[in-house]
Amino acid sequence: MKKSRRKFTSEFKAQVAIEAIKERETIVELSRRFDVHPNMITKWKQEFMTKSKLIFEKDLSYQDPDSQFEKLYAKIGKLEVERDFLKKAYLKTGL
């Protein structure tokens, strides 16, 4: 029977990477504790270290999800008004 690959969440990967960065335990001890191969821990640690600089960049494209919803609802409202206007104009022309 074929064994399926395990999938790890980004939260789990970050937790393991942070523990590896702390260096309170060796990579082997962490691999036993989290049941992950030591090579994966090393890879996640390197990836975390290289991408961590993005957190402190001033030009982040991150937007609050609530503000995104507000923009989308405003767009929907505008489109509904335009549709109603065009529908009324179409009915007035008698086509």
C-alpha positions as CSV (number, residue, x, y, z in Angstrom):
1,M,0.0,0.0,0.0
2,K,1.4,3.4,-1.0
3,K,1.9,5.8,1.9
4,S,0.6,9.3,1.2
5,R,2.7,12.4,1.8
6,R,2.2,14.4,4.9
7,K,1.2,18.0,4.5
8,F,2.3,20.6,7.1
9,T,0.5,23.8,7.7
10,S,2.4,27.1,7.5
11,E,1.8,27.6,11.3
12,F,3.5,24.3,12.1
13,K,6.4,25.1,9.8
14,A,6.9,28.5,11.4
15,Q,6.7,27.0,14.9
16,V,9.4,24.4,14.1
17,A,11.6,27.0,12.4
18,I,11.4,29.3,15.4
19,E,12.3,26.5,17.7
20,A,15.3,25.6,15.4
21,I,16.4,29.3,15.5
22,K,16.2,29.4,19.3
23,E,18.8,26.5,19.3
24,R,17.7,25.3,22.7
25,E,17.6,21.8,21.3
26,T,19.5,20.1,18.5
27,I,18.0,19.5,15.1
28,V,17.8,15.8,15.9
29,E,15.9,16.4,19.1
30,L,13.5,18.7,17.3
31,S,13.0,16.1,14.6
32,R,12.1,13.6,17.2
33,R,9.8,16.0,19.1
34,F,7.9,17.2,16.0
35,D,8.2,13.9,14.1
36,V,9.8,15.6,11.1
37,H,13.0,14.7,9.2
38,P,16.0,16.9,10.2
39,N,16.5,18.0,6.6
40,M,13.0,19.4,6.5
41,I,13.7,21.4,9.7
42,T,16.9,22.8,8.2
43,K,15.1,23.7,5.0
44,W,12.2,25.4,6.9
45,K,14.7,27.3,9.1
46,Q,16.6,28.6,6.0
47,E,13.4,29.6,4.3
48,F,12.2,31.4,7.4
49,M,15.4,33.3,7.7
50,T,15.5,34.4,4.1
51,K,11.8,35.5,4.0
52,S,11.7,37.1,7.5
53,K,13.1,40.4,6.1
54,L,9.8,40.8,4.2
55,I,8.0,41.4,7.5
56,F,9.8,44.6,8.1
57,E,9.6,46.1,4.6
58,K,7.7,49.4,4.6
59,D,5.9,48.8,1.3
60,L,3.8,45.8,2.3
61,S,0.9,44.9,0.0
62,Y,-1.0,43.5,2.9
63,Q,-4.4,44.9,3.4
64,D,-6.9,44.3,6.1
65,P,-9.5,41.7,4.9
66,D,-12.3,43.9,6.3
67,S,-11.3,46.8,4.1
68,Q,-11.1,44.5,1.1
69,F,-14.7,43.3,1.8
70,E,-15.8,46.9,2.1
71,K,-14.3,47.8,-1.3
72,L,-15.9,44.7,-2.9
73,Y,-19.3,45.6,-1.4
74,A,-19.0,49.2,-2.7
75,K,-18.1,47.8,-6.1
76,I,-21.2,45.5,-6.0
77,G,-23.4,48.5,-5.1
78,K,-22.1,50.6,-7.9
79,L,-22.6,47.8,-10.4
80,E,-26.2,47.3,-9.2
81,V,-26.9,51.0,-9.6
82,E,-25.5,50.9,-13.2
83,R,-27.5,47.8,-14.0
84,D,-30.7,49.3,-12.8
85,F,-30.0,52.5,-14.7
86,L,-29.4,50.6,-17.9
87,K,-32.4,48.4,-17.4
88,K,-34.7,51.5,-17.0
89,A,-33.1,53.1,-20.1
90,Y,-33.6,49.9,-22.1
91,L,-37.3,49.7,-21.1
92,K,-37.9,53.4,-22.0
93,T,-36.5,52.9,-25.5
94,G,-39.0,50.1,-26.0
95,L,-36.6,47.6,-27.5
